[in-house]
């Protein structure tokens, strides 16, 4: 019995050691050829409030010295509802090393949201090897009234800042009119 237990433990150790490999983790992304070059979101800007139905523009600047940026990941968390599935915006070839632009989110495509609905927008960039940049978290609240235009900070204050793509997450109203959760 004891011999069988020792054999089983030895077999489990061999399997675990073989699965972990030299790095100790199977979850690390491969590094780009020629060494690691950081993928970095260098600047971001968005208004922190606006009316439901108005488009939200999220300005981003990023760079990757090896020119291997592939996509932007967007994940939204809504207070009182939860986390939505991630949205992926693939970058055009001219934006793989460096870009300054904005993501547009047309919030009118989702359900009506009452004033005071808050969301948190988490954005990162990924390269072709699966390495992820730093994350940018943007808080946003839906509020009635006139949306005021924001003065854009550098580097977004240039004319003709290009749109990088659209965020296609459709928000849901997590509360029925009787005040109960859907």
N, C-alpha and C positions, 0 to 999 in steps of 0.2 A: 504494500500500500504506500509506504513511504517512498519507495523507489519510483513508483508511478507518479506521485505528486512532484518529485524532483524533476522527472522527465518532462512533465507538463509545464512546469515553471520555466525550465530551460528552453523549451520549444516556444513559449510565449515571448520570452526575452529575445530570442533570435528573430522572431517575426517582427516584434516592435522595433528592434535595432535596424532591421532591413528596410522597414517602411520609413523610418525617420531619415535615413541617409546620413551624409556627412554634416549637413546643415542643422540637423536636429528638428527640422520642420518641413512638412510637405507643402506648406501654404505660401512660401515666399515666391514672388514672381522672379523670373529670370532677369538678370541685369543686361543692359544693352551691351553690344560688343564694344570693346575698347575701354571699358570702365563705366562707372556710374556718373551720369550727368543729371543733376536735379531737374525735375519738372516742377515749375513754380508758378502759382498765380501771384503776380506781383502787385496787382491793384484790383479793387472792386468797389462798386457804388450802386446803390438803389435807394429810391425813396422808402421811407419806413411806414407810410400810410397812404391809402388811396381808396377810391370808390370801387365797389364791386362792379365789374363790367368794363372798367377802364383797363387798357393794356398796361402791364408792368414791364419796364425795361430794366434789366440787370446788366450793368456794365462790367466787363472783365478785361484784364490784361494778363497775359501769361507768356512764358517762354520755356523752351527746352532746347539746349544747345545742340543736341544731336538731330533736331528737326523731326522727331518721331512722335509728336503729339497726335493722337488719333481721335479722341472724343472728349466731350464734357459730360459729366454725370450730374444729374439734378435729382435731389430727393426732398420731398416736402412732408413736413409733419404739421398736422392741424390740431390745435388744442380742442379737445372734446370729440375728436374723430379718430385720429391716429396717424400712422405713417402710410403714405401712398407708395406704390411701386416706383422704382427709379425710372427716370427718363434719360435717354442717351441722345446727344446731339453730336453727329459726326462732323469733323472739321474738313474743310476743303483743303486741297493740297497746298495752297498758298499760306495757310494758317498753321502749319505743323511745327514750325520752328518758333514763331512769335506771332501774337495777335493782340489787337486792341479792338474791341467790338462789344456788341450787346446781345443778350438773349431776350426775346420778346415772349411774354406770357399773356395770352388773351383770356382773361378770367371770365368773360361773358359766356364762354362755351360750357361752363359747369353750372351747377345749381345755384340759385340765389343764396347769398350768404348774408346774414344779419350784421348790422354794425357791431363792431367789437370782436369779430371773428379774427383770430390770430393764427398766423402760420409761420413756420421757420423753414427757410429755404437753404439747403446745404448743397454746395457746389464744389466739385473737384474736377481736375483734368486727368486723363489717363493716356499713357503712351502705348505704342504697339506691342510692348512686352508685358503690359498689365501693371506697370508701376503707376502709383497714384500720387498726385501733387498734394500740397497742403490743402486743407478744406477751408472754405469760406462759408460762414453762416450768416444769413441775412434775415432778421426778424421783420415781419410785415403785418400790418393790421388794416382790416377793411373798415372804413369809416365813411359816413355820408358827408355831404358838403362838397364844395368845389375843390378839386385837386389843384394844388399849386405847383407850378413848374419849378423844378429844382435847378439850381446852378450847378453844372457839372464840374467836378474837380479835374485836374490834370491826371492822366493823359486823355481823358474822355472829352475835354472841352474843345476838341478840334472839330472843324466842319466835316460832315460826311463820315461819321463813325459807322462802320458797316454792321449790319445785322449778321450774327453768327448762325442763328437758327431760331426755331420756335420751341418753347416748352409746351408739351402736349398733355400735361397733367390736368385732369378735369376735377375741380373741387366739388365736394358734396356737402350739403347742409346736414350736419350730424344731429340736429335737433328738429323735431316736428313742431308745428305751431302750438300744440298742447304742452310743449316743454319736455316731451319724452324723447329719448334717443331712438333713432331709426334702427 
